Amino acid sequence: MTASKALYLKDIKEFMRRHKLTRTEFGKRFAKSPNYVFDLERGRAPTLDNVDRVDAAMKEFEEGKNNAD
């Protein structure tokens, strides 16, 4: 796994921990694939489009959470 993939996965896992999401919940909600995190852990390389879409969805989710507080 390259450093950038490892950092991406680390960011996702930190996000999941902060929001108490399982791998499957995260995948369904943010990547439209229940196996997304499992696949990344197994070494799958995400496309740039996937990274952009997932990052944007995570940011939108966190902004919504902050606005709800």
C-alpha positions in Angstrom: 0.0 0.0 0.0 1.4 3.4 -0.9 1.7 6.1 1.6 -1.2 8.1 0.0 -3.5 5.1 0.1 -2.5 4.4 3.7 -3.3 8.0 4.7 -6.6 7.9 2.9 -7.6 4.8 4.7 -6.4 6.3 8.0 -8.6 9.4 7.4 -11.6 7.2 6.7 -11.0 5.1 9.9 -10.7 8.2 12.0 -13.9 9.6 10.5 -15.7 6.2 11.2 -14.5 6.3 14.8 -15.6 9.9 15.3 -19.0 9.2 14.0 -19.4 5.6 15.3 -19.8 4.1 11.8 -19.1 0.5 10.9 -17.1 -0.3 7.7 -20.3 -1.4 6.0 -22.3 1.7 7.1 -19.5 4.0 5.9 -19.3 2.2 2.5 -23.0 2.3 1.9 -23.4 5.9 2.9 -20.3 7.5 1.4 -19.1 5.2 -1.4 -22.3 3.4 -2.5 -20.5 0.2 -1.8 -20.8 -1.7 1.5 -17.4 -3.3 0.8 -15.5 -0.1 0.1 -13.5 0.0 3.3 -12.9 -3.8 3.3 -11.7 -3.5 -0.3 -9.3 -0.6 0.6 -8.0 -2.7 3.5 -7.3 -5.6 1.1 -5.2 -3.3 -1.1 -7.7 -2.0 -3.7 -6.7 1.4 -5.1 -9.5 3.9 -5.2 -10.0 5.9 -8.3 -9.5 9.7 -8.0 -13.2 10.1 -8.7 -14.1 7.9 -5.8 -11.7 9.7 -3.5 -13.1 13.1 -4.5 -16.7 11.9 -4.1 -16.1 10.2 -0.7 -14.2 13.2 0.6 -16.9 15.6 -0.5 -19.6 13.4 1.2 -17.6 13.2 4.4 -17.1 17.0 4.5 -20.8 17.6 3.8 -21.8 15.1 6.5 -19.5 16.8 9.1 -20.8 20.3 8.1 -24.3 19.0 8.6 -23.4 17.6 12.0 -21.8 20.9 13.0 -24.9 22.9 11.8 -27.2 20.7 13.8 -25.3 21.4 17.1 
